[in-house]
Amino acid sequence: MDPIIVLGILLALLFNFANGLNDAANSIATIIATKALTPLQAVLLAGVFNLLGPLLFTTAIAATIGKGIVDPVFLTPLLILMAMLGAVLWVFLTSFFGIPVSSSHALIGGLLGAGMAAAGTGAVLWPSIAVIRQTALYAIAGAFIGAIITAAVAYRREDFKPWNFIVGGLIGVTVIIPFAIAAGFLKIGGILAVVIFIVISPMLGFLSAFVLAGLIACIFHNYHPRRLSRLFKILQIFSGSFQAIGHGSNDAQNAMGIITAMLLAGGLIAEFHVPLWVIFASSLAISLGTLFGGWRVIDRMANKITRIRPYQGFSASTAAGGVLSLMTAFGVPVSTTHVTTGAIMGVGTTRGYSAVKWGVVREILIAWILTIPASAVVSGGCYLIALALIGEVF
């Protein structure tokens, strides 16, 4: 086997290890925050169910990563290697400072940067104008309907404020785009889907968790707090398992897509199909990353955004797991970080706007915005430097 391919496989596994340092920690943050499980028990639970995710669902996310961002014609072992290097550097840097970012988006940024450094913008699989126009029409329709409904409800309750239109518009877009995709009315993928769901996936997590936590609070209003806490600490084990499956079915496929693309580019497989050993190795790398270094991110996600009670932890994990599973069904790589953060903010907001520590949220949002361009710049620079150093070796 070509040494560059071996190095690429090892770096891909290192990338998933970095995912464990950052993203995978999010799937168990709420369980640890409410003390439903000890950190070691939560890590073991996440490791087992991260492995089950890709086995239970499709590997469509791996296909999107491996052949849906950069045209496979331009994919070479060196390009893939430099894309991963830039993504790994960015994820390790943010993990060092305890800032949760999306390893999925870091990898996508890495592929974009290395691809454009190698062959210009023509290397990227951009969406067609027709698809962009159709998506925009659905978004506008959803925003309009959501704004009108929200404003009407607020007016009826004599609590109307101008920002009701903005909130309603965001809710409308968040609901209509996934509905249109699920119903088959809208077909999007690749870069366009990634960009759209950077916004929509945390909003889906927020809304789902907010509604679920609100329903639970109403249904169990007369329950004794201690009984309620004991009940939902047990249920959190199941919801955390569900979220870990969702995480494994989505984020764990990053390395799977890269390794499979590397094998295909090196002529070691005839078509894009994820081997079973790649699934196991990628999932194991994430589990080890969580075990050895995810605690800073866990602390920020679990304790510094908002205080979480067991029923809220259950709501956040269930909502996040549901959104991640839905995105896997769509074949869209999204961020566990984004979805989980949105869900935690959603359950926090049920106690009022001030219950969420918006200063911490602002730091996280800045890191989200910077991730794709930052990793693209780093990966593109790594590719150009590699070309200058090794010339025609590869």
NULO-342206 format. One record per residue: residue in three letters; x, y, z of N, C-alpha, C in turn. Coordinates in steps of 0.05 Angstrom, whole numbers, padded with zeros to 5 digits, always signed. Layout:
# NULO-342206
alaXYZXYZXYZ;...
***
This chain:
# NULO-342206
met+00017-00024+00000+00000+00000+00000+00018+00025+00000;asp+00010+00044-00016+00025+00070-00018+00027+00083+00010;pro+00051+00091+00018+00055+00104+00044+00037+00128+00048;ile+00031+00143+00027+00014+00167+00030-00015+00159+00038;ile-00023+00135+00027-00050+00125+00034-00051+00116+00063;val-00029+00102+00072-00027+00094+00100-00028+00118+00118;leu-00013+00138+00111-00012+00163+00127-00039+00176+00127;gly-00053+00176+00104-00080+00187+00103-00100+00173+00121;ile-00099+00147+00121-00117+00131+00138-00111+00137+00167;leu-00086+00139+00175-00079+00145+00203-00088+00173+00210;leu-00085+00192+00192-00094+00219+00198-00124+00221+00200;ala-00138+00205+00183-00167+00205+00185-00177+00194+00212;leu-00163+00174+00221-00170+00163+00248-00163+00183+00270;leu-00141+00198+00266-00134+00220+00284-00155+00241+00284;phe-00166+00246+00260-00188+00266+00258-00212+00257+00274;asn-00219+00232+00273-00242+00222+00289-00235+00223+00318;phe-00210+00218+00325-00201+00221+00353-00205+00250+00362;ala-00198+00269+00344-00203+00298+00350-00233+00303+00352;asn-00249+00289+00336-00278+00291+00338-00287+00283+00366;gly-00275+00261+00377-00281+00253+00404-00273+00273+00425;leu-00251+00287+00420-00243+00309+00438-00263+00331+00439;asn-00277+00335+00417-00295+00359+00415-00324+00351+00411;asp-00331+00341+00387-00359+00337+00381-00372+00314+00398;ala-00359+00291+00400-00371+00268+00413-00377+00274+00442;ala-00361+00292+00454-00366+00299+00482-00394+00311+00486;asn-00404+00324+00465-00430+00337+00467-00453+00318+00472;ser-00451+00293+00460-00472+00274+00462-00476+00263+00491;ile-00457+00267+00508-00459+00258+00536-00459+00280+00556;ala-00457+00305+00546-00455+00328+00565-00478+00330+00584;thr-00503+00327+00574-00526+00331+00591-00529+00308+00611;ile-00520+00284+00604-00521+00262+00623-00503+00267+00647;ile-00479+00278+00641-00460+00284+00662-00469+00308+00678;ala-00480+00328+00665-00489+00352+00679-00510+00346+00700;thr-00528+00327+00695-00549+00320+00714-00541+00297+00732;lys-00517+00287+00728-00507+00265+00745-00523+00239+00742;ala-00535+00236+00718-00550+00211+00712-00530+00188+00711;leu-00506+00193+00700-00484+00174+00699-00458+00187+00707;thr-00439+00172+00716-00412+00182+00720-00399+00188+00693;pro-00379+00205+00693-00365+00210+00667-00355+00185+00653;leu-00344+00166+00668-00334+00141+00656-00357+00125+00644;gln-00379+00122+00659-00402+00107+00649-00413+00120+00624;ala-00414+00147+00624-00425+00161+00601-00407+00158+00576;val-00381+00158+00580-00362+00154+00558-00365+00126+00546;leu-00368+00106+00564-00371+00079+00554-00397+00076+00538;leu-00419+00088+00549-00444+00088+00535-00442+00101+00507;ala-00429+00124+00506-00426+00138+00481-00410+00121+00461;gly-00389+00108+00471-00372+00092+00454-00387+00069+00441;val-00403+00055+00457-00418+00032+00446-00439+00041+00426;phe-00454+00062+00432-00475+00070+00414-00465+00087+00390;asn-00442+00100+00393-00429+00112+00369-00423+00091+00349;leu-00415+00067+00358-00408+00045+00340-00433+00034+00326;leu-00455+00033+00341-00480+00022+00330-00492+00040+00309;gly-00488+00066+00312-00501+00085+00293-00496+00079+00264;pro-00471+00078+00254-00467+00072+00226-00476+00045+00218;leu-00477+00026+00237-00485-00001+00230-00516-00003+00227;leu-00530+00014+00242-00559+00013+00241-00570+00031+00218;phe-00556+00052+00212-00565+00071+00191-00549+00067+00165;thr-00553+00084+00146-00538+00083+00121-00511+00097+00125;thr-00494+00094+00105-00468+00109+00105-00470+00131+00085;ala-00493+00143+00082-00497+00165+00063-00480+00189+00069;ile-00476+00195+00095-00459+00217+00102-00430+00214+00092;ala-00420+00189+00095-00393+00183+00085-00392+00188+00055;ala-00413+00181+00040-00413+00186+00011-00413+00216+00005;thr-00428+00231+00021-00428+00260+00017-00401+00272+00021;ile-00388+00264+00043-00361+00274+00049-00341+00265+00027;gly-00343+00240+00019-00323+00228+00001-00325+00236-00028;lys-00350+00242-00036-00354+00247-00065-00374+00269-00071;gly-00384+00284-00050-00404+00304-00055-00396+00332-00051;ile-00371+00337-00042-00361+00364-00038-00342+00373-00060;val-00321+00357-00064-00302+00361-00086-00306+00340-00107;asp-00305+00348-00132-00308+00329-00154-00287+00306-00151;pro-00296+00281-00150-00277+00258-00147-00254+00258-00167;val-00259+00270-00191-00238+00271-00211-00213+00285-00200;phe-00216+00304-00183-00194+00320-00172-00183+00309-00146;leu-00196+00289-00134-00187+00278-00109-00162+00261-00112;thr-00141+00269-00099-00116+00253-00098-00110+00247-00069;pro-00093+00227-00064-00085+00222-00036-00073+00247-00023;leu-00057+00262-00037-00044+00286-00026-00065+00307-00018;leu-00085+00312-00037-00106+00331-00031-00122+00324-00007;ile-00130+00298-00005-00145+00289+00017-00129+00291+00043;leu-00104+00285+00042-00086+00286+00065-00084+00315+00076;met-00081+00334+00058-00078+00362+00067-00105+00373+00077;ala-00127+00364+00065-00154+00372+00075-00158+00363+00104;met-00150+00339+00109-00152+00329+00137-00133+00343+00156;leu-00109+00349+00146-00090+00362+00163-00100+00389+00173;gly-00111+00405+00155-00122+00431+00162-00145+00428+00181;ala-00163+00408+00176-00186+00404+00194-00177+00396+00222;val-00157+00377+00223-00148+00368+00249-00135+00390+00265;leu-00119+00407+00252-00106+00429+00265-00126+00448+00278;trp-00147+00454+00263-00168+00472+00273-00183+00460+00296;val-00191+00435+00294-00206+00422+00316-00189+00420+00341;phe-00163+00412+00338-00146+00410+00362-00142+00438+00375;leu-00140+00459+00358-00136+00486+00369-00160+00494+00385;thr-00184+00490+00374-00208+00498+00389-00213+00481+00413;ser-00206+00455+00411-00210+00437+00434-00192+00446+00457;phe-00168+00455+00450-00149+00464+00471-00161+00487+00488;phe-00176+00504+00474-00189+00527+00489-00217+00520+00499;gly-00225+00494+00496-00251+00486+00506-00274+00497+00491;ile-00270+00504+00465-00292+00516+00449-00303+00494+00431;pro-00329+00487+00434-00341+00467+00417-00345+00476+00388;val-00333+00463+00369-00337+00470+00341-00345+00445+00326;ser-00352+00448+00301-00361+00425+00285-00337+00413+00270;ser-00331+00388+00277-00310+00374+00262-00319+00368+00234;ser-00345+00363+00230-00356+00359+00203-00351+00383+00185;his-00357+00407+00196-00353+00431+00180-00323+00437+00177;ala-00307+00430+00196-00278+00433+00193-00268+00416+00170;leu-00278+00392+00168-00269+00374+00147-00279+00384+00120;ile-00304+00393+00119-00315+00404+00094-00299+00429+00085;gly-00292+00446+00105-00275+00469+00098-00248+00460+00088;gly-00237+00439+00100-00211+00429+00092-00212+00419+00063;leu-00233+00404+00056-00236+00395+00028-00239+00418+00009;leu-00255+00438+00016-00259+00461-00001-00232+00475-00005;gly-00217+00480+00016-00192+00495+00014-00171+00480-00002;ala-00168+00454+00004-00148+00439-00011-00157+00435-00040;gly-00183+00431-00045-00193+00427-00072-00189+00452-00089;met-00195+00476-00078-00191+00500-00093-00161+00507-00096;ala-00145+00500-00077-00116+00504-00080-00105+00486-00102;ala-00117+00463-00106-00107+00444-00126-00117+00451-00154;ala-00143+00458-00157-00155+00461-00183-00174+00485-00186;gly-00173+00504-00167-00190+00527-00169-00219+00520-00161;thr-00237+00539-00166-00265+00536-00157-00279+00514-00173;gly-00267+00506-00196-00280+00485-00213-00278+00458-00200;ala-00262+00455-00179-00260+00429-00166-00283+00424-00147;val-00297+00445-00140-00319+00443-00121-00345+00437-00135;leu-00362+00419-00123-00388+00412-00135-00409+00433-00125;trp-00410+00455-00139-00428+00477-00131-00457+00470-00139;pro-00477+00479-00124-00505+00474-00132-00513+00490-00157;ser-00533+00480-00171-00542+00495-00195-00559+00519-00186;ile-00562+00538-00205-00578+00562-00199-00607+00554-00195;ala-00617+00534-00210-00645+00525-00207-00650+00514-00179;val-00632+00499-00168-00635+00488-00141-00634+00510-00120;ile-00616+00529-00124-00614+00552-00105-00640+00568-00106;arg-00651+00573-00130-00675+00588-00133-00699+00574-00119;gln-00701+00548-00124-00723+00532-00112-00721+00532-00081;thr-00697+00529-00071-00693+00529-00042-00700+00557-00030;ala-00692+00578-00044-00699+00605-00035-00729+00610-00034;leu-00743+00599-00054-00772+00603-00054-00785+00589-00031;tyr-00777+00565-00025-00787+00551-00001-00781+00566+00025;ala-00756+00576+00026-00748+00591+00050-00765+00616+00054;ile-00769+00631+00032-00785+00655+00034-00814+00649+00042;ala-00825+00628+00029-00853+00620+00036-00855+00612+00065;gly-00836+00596+00075-00836+00588+00103-00833+00611+00122;ala-00815+00630+00115-00811+00653+00132-00837+00670+00133;phe-00850+00674+00111-00874+00690+00110-00897+00678+00126;ile-00901+00651+00122-00922+00638+00137-00916+00638+00167;gly-00891+00632+00174-00884+00631+00202-00887+00658+00216;ala-00879+00679+00201-00880+00706+00213-00909+00714+00217;ile-00927+00708+00198-00955+00715+00201-00968+00700+00224;ile-00963+00674+00226-00976+00658+00247-00966+00667+00274;thr-00940+00671+00277-00929+00679+00303-00939+00706+00312;ala-00940+00725+00293-00949+00752+00299-00979+00751+00307;ala-00995+00734+00293-01023+00732+00299-01028+00721+00327;val-01013+00700+00334-01015+00688+00361-01007+00708+00382;ala-00985+00722+00378-00976+00742+00397-00997+00765+00400;tyr-01008+00773+00378-01029+00795+00378-01053+00786+00394;arg-01062+00761+00389-01085+00750+00403-01081+00749+00433;arg-01055+00744+00441-01049+00743+00470-01042+00770+00481;glu-01045+00791+00464-01039+00818+00472-01010+00821+00481;asp-00992+00807+00467-00964+00808+00474-00947+00812+00448;phe-00959+00828+00430-00945+00831+00404-00921+00850+00407;lys-00899+00842+00394-00875+00858+00392-00864+00855+00364;pro-00850+00876+00353-00840+00874+00326-00822+00850+00320;trp-00807+00842+00340-00789+00819+00335-00804+00793+00332;asn-00830+00792+00337-00846+00768+00333-00844+00759+00303;phe-00843+00779+00285-00840+00772+00257-00814+00758+00251;ile-00792+00766+00264-00766+00754+00259-00766+00726+00270;val-00775+00722+00295-00776+00696+00307-00793+00677+00291;gly-00817+00687+00283-00835+00670+00267-00823+00663+00241;gly-00809+00681+00228-00796+00676+00203-00776+00653+00205;leu-00759+00655+00226-00739+00634+00231-00752+00607+00236;ile-00774+00607+00251-00788+00582+00257-00799+00571+00231;gly-00811+00588+00215-00822+00579+00189-00802+00566+00171;val-00779+00579+00168-00757+00567+00151-00748+00541+00163;thr-00745+00540+00189-00735+00516+00203-00754+00492+00198;val-00779+00497+00196-00799+00476+00193-00802+00469+00163;ile-00804+00489+00146-00812+00483+00118-00790+00469+00102;ile-00765+00476+00106-00743+00464+00090-00741+00434+00095;pro-00739+00425+00121-00738+00396+00125-00763+00382+00116;phe-00786+00395+00119-00811+00383+00110-00811+00379+00079;ala-00802+00399+00065-00801+00397+00036-00781+00375+00027;ile-00759+00372+00041-00740+00351+00034-00752+00324+00040;ala-00764+00321+00064-00776+00295+00072-00798+00287+00053;ala-00814+00306+00044-00836+00301+00026-00828+00296-00003;gly-00802+00302-00009-00792+00298-00036-00796+00321-00055;phe-00806+00344-00044-00810+00368-00060-00784+00382-00066;leu-00765+00379-00049-00739+00394-00051-00716+00374-00049;lys-00699+00374-00068-00676+00356-00068-00650+00372-00068;ile-00637+00373-00046-00611+00387-00043-00591+00369-00030;gly-00566+00376-00035-00544+00360-00023-00518+00376-00025;gly-00496+00363-00017-00470+00376-00020-00467+00402-00004;ile-00454+00421-00017-00448+00447-00004-00473+00462+00004;leu-00493+00462-00013-00517+00477-00007-00531+00466+00018;ala-00533+00440+00020-00546+00428+00044-00530+00434+00069;val-00503+00433+00067-00486+00439+00090-00491+00467+00100;val-00491+00486+00082-00494+00515+00089-00521+00520+00101;ile-00542+00509+00089-00570+00513+00099-00573+00502+00127;phe-00563+00478+00131-00567+00465+00157-00548+00474+00178;ile-00528+00491+00171-00513+00504+00192-00532+00521+00209;val-00552+00533+00196-00572+00550+00210-00595+00533+00220;ile-00605+00515+00203-00630+00501+00209-00626+00480+00230;ser-00604+00465+00230-00601+00443+00249-00601+00452+00278;pro-00587+00473+00286-00589+00482+00314-00616+00493+00321;met-00630+00506+00301-00657+00515+00305-00676+00492+00310;leu-00673+00470+00294-00689+00447+00299-00685+00435+00326;gly-00659+00434+00335-00653+00425+00362-00666+00442+00383;phe-00664+00469+00379-00675+00488+00397-00706+00484+00400;leu-00719+00484+00377-00749+00483+00377-00758+00456+00389;ser-00746+00434+00380-00754+00408+00390-00750+00405+00420;ala-00727+00414+00430-00722+00412+00459-00740+00431+00474;phe-00745+00455+00464-00762+00474+00477-00791+00463+00480;val-00801+00452+00458-00829+00441+00459-00830+00417+00477;leu-00811+00398+00475-00811+00374+00491-00809+00380+00521;ala-00790+00398+00528-00787+00406+00556-00812+00420+00567;gly-00824+00436+00550-00849+00449+00558-00871+00430+00563;leu-00874+00410+00546-00895+00390+00549-00891+00373+00574;ile-00866+00366+00579-00859+00350+00603-00865+00366+00628;ala-00858+00392+00628-00863+00409+00651-00893+00411+00657;cys-00910+00412+00636-00939+00414+00639-00950+00387+00649;ile-00941+00365+00637-00952+00339+00644-00945+00330+00672;phe-00920+00336+00680-00911+00327+00707-00910+00351+00727;his-00928+00370+00723-00928+00394+00739-00933+00387+00769;asn-00949+00367+00775-00955+00360+00803-00937+00339+00815;tyr-00917+00330+00800-00899+00310+00810-00880+00322+00831;his-00873+00306+00851-00853+00315+00870-00826+00318+00856;pro-00812+00339+00861-00786+00344+00847-00767+00321+00849;arg-00765+00308+00872-00746+00286+00874-00754+00261+00858;arg-00780+00255+00858-00790+00233+00841-00786+00239+00812;leu-00791+00264+00804-00787+00272+00776-00758+00269+00768;ser-00740+00278+00786-00711+00276+00781-00702+00247+00778;arg-00711+00229+00796-00703+00201+00794-00713+00188+00768;leu-00738+00195+00761-00750+00183+00736-00734+00191+00712;phe-00728+00217+00709-00715+00226+00685-00685+00221+00684;lys-00673+00216+00707-00645+00207+00707-00643+00179+00694;ile-00664+00162+00699-00665+00136+00686-00670+00139+00656;leu-00690+00156+00650-00697+00160+00621-00674+00173+00606;gln-00657+00189+00620-00635+00201+00606-00615+00181+00595;ile-00613+00158+00608-00595+00138+00597-00604+00129+00570;phe-00630+00126+00566-00641+00118+00540-00639+00141+00520;ser-00645+00165+00529-00643+00188+00510-00614+00194+00502;gly-00595+00190+00521-00567+00193+00515-00557+00172+00496;ser-00567+00148+00498-00560+00126+00480-00571+00133+00452;phe-00595+00144+00451-00607+00152+00425-00591+00174+00412;gln-00582+00193+00428-00565+00215+00417-00538+00205+00408;ala-00526+00186+00423-00501+00175+00414-00503+00159+00388;ile-00526+00145+00385-00531+00132+00359-00533+00152+00337;gly-00548+00174+00342-00550+00196+00322-00523+00208+00315;his-00506+00211+00336-00480+00222+00331-00463+00203+00315;gly-00464+00177+00322-00448+00157+00307-00457+00155+00278;ser-00483+00157+00274-00494+00155+00247-00487+00179+00229;asn-00479+00201+00242-00473+00226+00226-00444+00233+00228;asp-00435+00243+00251-00407+00252+00253-00386+00231+00250;ala-00391+00207+00260-00371+00186+00258-00365+00178+00229;gln-00382+00186+00211-00378+00179+00183-00358+00198+00168;asn-00349+00219+00182-00329+00236+00170-00305+00221+00161;ala-00292+00207+00180-00268+00192+00173-00274+00169+00154;met-00298+00158+00156-00306+00136+00138-00306+00146+00109;gly-00317+00169+00105-00318+00180+00078-00290+00186+00067;ile-00273+00197+00085-00246+00205+00077-00229+00180+00071;ile-00230+00160+00088-00214+00135+00084-00224+00121+00059;thr-00250+00119+00055-00260+00106+00031-00252+00121+00006;ala-00253+00148+00007-00244+00164-00016-00214+00160-00021;met-00199+00157+00000-00170+00152-00003-00165+00125-00016;leu-00180+00105-00007-00177+00078-00019-00185+00078-00048;leu-00206+00093-00055-00215+00095-00082-00195+00109-00100;ala-00185+00132-00089-00165+00148-00104-00139+00132-00109;gly-00133+00114-00090-00108+00098-00092-00113+00072-00108;gly-00137+00068-00118-00143+00044-00134-00145+00018-00118;leu-00150+00021-00092-00152-00003-00075-00180-00014-00074;ile-00200+00001-00081-00227-00008-00084-00238+00002-00111;ala-00258-00013-00122-00268-00006-00148-00290+00015-00148;glu-00305+00016-00126-00327+00036-00124-00329+00046-00096;phe-00344+00068-00092-00346+00080-00066-00365+00063-00049;his-00353+00047-00031-00368+00030-00012-00352+00028+00013;val-00364+00036+00036-00349+00037+00061-00344+00009+00072;pro-00319+00000+00074-00313-00027+00085-00321-00028+00115;leu-00327-00052+00124-00335-00056+00152-00313-00048+00171;trp-00288-00054+00164-00266-00048+00182-00262-00018+00185;val-00270-00003+00165-00268+00027+00166-00289+00037+00186;ile-00313+00025+00186-00334+00033+00205-00325+00029+00233;phe-00314+00005+00239-00306-00002+00266-00282+00016+00275;ala-00262+00020+00258-00239+00036+00265-00246+00065+00270;ser-00264+00076+00254-00272+00104+00256-00287+00108+00282;ser-00306+00090+00289-00321+00092+00313-00304+00089+00338;leu-00285+00071+00337-00267+00067+00360-00250+00092+00365;ala-00241+00105+00343-00224+00129+00346-00240+00151+00360;ile-00265+00154+00354-00282+00175+00367-00285+00168+00397;ser-00290+00143+00403-00293+00135+00431-00268+00141+00447;leu-00245+00135+00436-00220+00140+00450-00215+00169+00454;gly-00222+00186+00435-00219+00215+00438-00236+00226+00460;thr-00261+00216+00462-00278+00225+00484-00267+00217+00511;leu-00256+00192+00512-00246+00182+00538-00222+00198+00547;phe-00204+00206+00529-00179+00218+00537-00179+00249+00537;gly-00199+00262+00526-00195+00291+00526-00219+00308+00522;gly-00244+00297+00524-00267+00313+00518-00278+00329+00541;trp-00264+00329+00564-00276+00340+00588-00279+00370+00587;arg-00261+00385+00575-00264+00414+00574-00289+00422+00559;val-00294+00409+00537-00318+00415+00521-00343+00406+00536;ile-00342+00383+00549-00364+00374+00564-00372+00394+00586;asp-00352+00405+00599-00357+00425+00620-00371+00449+00609;arg-00362+00459+00586-00374+00483+00575-00403+00477+00565;met-00406+00455+00552-00433+00448+00541-00452+00442+00564;ala-00443+00428+00584-00461+00418+00605-00467+00439+00627;asn-00448+00456+00633-00451+00473+00656-00451+00503+00650;lys-00438+00512+00628-00434+00540+00625-00454+00554+00606;ile-00470+00539+00591-00491+00551+00575-00516+00556+00592;thr-00524+00536+00606-00547+00540+00624-00548+00516+00644;arg-00561+00520+00667-00563+00497+00686-00585+00478+00676;ile-00580+00452+00679-00597+00432+00667-00608+00414+00689;arg-00634+00410+00689-00647+00390+00706-00651+00364+00691;pro-00655+00341+00705-00657+00316+00690-00677+00315+00668;tyr-00702+00326+00672-00722+00325+00651-00713+00343+00628;gln-00698+00364+00633-00688+00381+00612-00665+00367+00597;gly-00648+00353+00612-00627+00337+00599-00639+00316+00581;phe-00661+00303+00590-00675+00283+00573-00686+00296+00548;ser-00698+00320+00551-00709+00334+00528-00688+00342+00508;ala-00665+00352+00518-00644+00360+00500-00632+00337+00485;ser-00626+00314+00499-00615+00291+00486-00634+00279+00466;thr-00659+00277+00473-00679+00265+00455-00682+00282+00430;ala-00684+00309+00434-00686+00327+00411-00662+00326+00393;ala-00638+00326+00405-00613+00325+00389-00611+00299+00374;gly-00617+00277+00388-00616+00251+00375-00635+00249+00351;gly-00659+00260+00354-00678+00260+00333-00669+00276+00309;val-00658+00300+00314-00649+00317+00292-00625+00304+00277;leu-00607+00292+00292-00584+00279+00280-00592+00255+00263;ser-00611+00240+00273-00621+00217+00257-00635+00226+00232;leu-00651+00248+00234-00665+00259+00211-00645+00268+00190;met-00624+00282+00199-00604+00292+00180-00589+00269+00166;thr-00584+00247+00181-00572+00224+00169-00589+00212+00148;ala-00615+00211+00153-00634+00201+00133-00634+00219+00108;phe-00629+00245+00111-00627+00263+00089-00600+00261+00075;gly-00581+00249+00088-00554+00248+00077-00538+00274+00079;val-00545+00290+00100-00533+00316+00104-00514+00315+00128;pro-00488+00320+00125-00471+00321+00148-00475+00346+00164;val-00484+00344+00189-00488+00367+00206-00471+00364+00231;ser-00472+00384+00247-00455+00385+00271-00470+00376+00296;thr-00459+00356+00309-00470+00349+00336-00467+00373+00355;thr-00446+00388+00352-00442+00412+00369-00465+00431+00365;his-00471+00438+00340-00492+00457+00334-00519+00448+00345;val-00525+00422+00339-00551+00412+00346-00554+00410+00377;thr-00534+00401+00390-00535+00398+00419-00536+00425+00433;thr-00520+00444+00423-00521+00471+00434-00548+00483+00431;gly-00560+00480+00408-00587+00490+00403-00607+00477+00422;ala-00605+00451+00427-00623+00437+00444-00620+00446+00473;ile-00595+00449+00482-00590+00459+00510-00601+00487+00513;met-00597+00504+00493-00609+00531+00495-00639+00530+00495;gly-00651+00511+00481-00680+00508+00480-00691+00502+00507;val-00679+00482+00521-00689+00474+00548-00684+00497+00568;gly-00662+00511+00564-00656+00533+00582-00675+00556+00579;thr-00684+00561+00555-00703+00583+00549-00730+00577+00561;thr-00737+00552+00567-00763+00547+00580-00764+00560+00608;arg-00741+00566+00620-00741+00580+00645-00738+00610+00642;gly-00738+00619+00617-00736+00648+00612-00711+00655+00597;tyr-00712+00677+00583-00689+00686+00566-00664+00688+00582;ser-00665+00698+00607-00641+00703+00623-00628+00677+00634;ala-00642+00654+00631-00631+00629+00641-00608+00619+00624;val-00606+00629+00599-00584+00622+00581-00561+00642+00583;lys-00537+00633+00585-00514+00650+00588-00505+00658+00559;trp-00516+00680+00550-00513+00687+00521-00484+00695+00514;gly-00468+00703+00534-00440+00709+00529-00425+00685+00519;val-00430+00662+00533-00417+00637+00524-00427+00629+00497;val-00453+00632+00492-00465+00625+00466-00452+00641+00444;arg-00447+00667+00450-00435+00685+00430-00407+00674+00422;glu-00391+00665+00441-00365+00654+00435-00367+00630+00417;ile-00387+00613+00423-00391+00588+00407-00399+00595+00379;leu-00417+00615+00376-00427+00623+00349-00404+00634+00332;ile-00386+00649+00344-00363+00660+00329-00346+00637+00319;ala-00341+00617+00336-00325+00594+00328-00339+00579+00305;trp-00366+00576+00306-00381+00563+00284-00376+00578+00258;ile-00379+00604+00258-00377+00620+00234-00349+00618+00222;leu-00329+00617+00239-00301+00616+00230-00292+00588+00220;thr-00306+00567+00228-00296+00540+00224-00290+00533+00195;ile-00310+00536+00177-00306+00528+00149-00285+00546+00135;pro-00287+00573+00137-00265+00589+00124-00238+00584+00136;ala-00236+00582+00163-00210+00578+00176-00197+00552+00168;ser-00212+00530+00169-00201+00505+00161-00195+00504+00131;ala-00210+00518+00115-00205+00520+00086-00178+00534+00081;val-00174+00556+00095-00149+00571+00091-00125+00554+00100;val-00127+00541+00123-00105+00524+00133-00100+00501+00115;ser-00121+00487+00105-00117+00464+00088-00106+00473+00060;gly-00116+00495+00050-00105+00505+00024-00076+00512+00027;gly-00069+00525+00049-00040+00532+00054-00023+00507+00056;cys-00034+00487+00071-00019+00461+00074-00014+00448+00047;tyr-00034+00449+00030-00031+00436+00003-00010+00450-00013;leu-00011+00477-00014+00009+00492-00029+00037+00488-00019;ile+00040+00487+00008+00066+00482+00020+00076+00454+00013;ala+00058+00435+00015+00066+00407+00008+00075+00405-00021;leu+00061+00418-00039+00070+00418-00067+00098+00430-00070;ala+00102+00452-00057+00128+00465-00059+00151+00448-00047;leu+00145+00433-00027+00166+00417-00013+00171+00391-00027;ile+00151+00378-00038+00155+00351-00048+00153+00349-00079;gly+00145+00371-00091+00145+00372-00121+00128+00350-00133;glu+00141+00334-00149+00127+00313-00165+00128+00286-00151;val+00135+00284-00126+00138+00258-00113+00112+00242-00115;phe+00090+00256-00110+00064+00242-00111+00050+00245-00137;
***
